[in-house]
Amino acid sequence: MGVIKQGRALVRRPGPRLAEGIVTHIERQPVDLDLALEQHAGYVAALRGHGWQIHEVTPAPDSPDAVFIEDTLVVHGDLAIATRPGAPQRRAEVAGAQAAAAQLGLRVASITEPGVLDGGDVLQVAGTVYIGRGGRTNGEGIRQMRALTGARVVPVPISKVLHLKSAVTALPDGTFLALADAVPAGLFVGVREVTEEAGCHVVPIGGDRVLISASAPRTADFLADLGFQPVVVPIGEFEKLEGCVTCLSVLIPTGGAQSP
């Protein structure tokens, strides 16, 4: 049996200035660019190997954080919403992602001033859009997302982490993995708390398979015990810049389903 086609994945390879990427809640560490390129290639290979058609967004060598493509684009059905990142130095990354979405035939809209919104703050589950309200996304960005999507939007206050999906993501069954005490768990139904920081970051990639960082072995074992299939990838160089498995791609499922 061949690999089932899941959809399309937008990715952007790391640039030469990756080590200069922004860090907010952790101490800066040296980043090995060669290893980061190797890890990124492995991440892309994992998506391709599980049925995702890869589309590379034009590199942005002058933008250190451009590899974290998720922050620049939110896909809701056939609508691609170009964000307006909360960090001004990241706004140059958006045009390339917006152009890639248009080339794939998606309708395109934009978050506009005074709104700011990072894609890492947007978690879409079963028709509900959870949006983190913190350092990178403001109330006006949330209001514009509500108007553009027409969806049920649930704002989630965050302060201890960079983005909402730094603290909570969803499993294929609609339950949630959350880092204890990092988000108000009462806003979510079916929360499974984890203690490994990388353990709350998963990307459903089809069926019962979930992409998860090699930095969360206990959580991967826990998920396997629950009947899921963890697809483990090493992304340690990106974790040094507060990145996670969600940050490195924008998934556009076949059939116009919502992006996770």
Order of alpha helices (4+ residues) and beta strands (2+ residues): beta-alpha-beta-beta-beta-alpha-beta-beta-beta-alpha-beta-beta-beta-beta-beta-beta-alpha-beta-alpha-beta
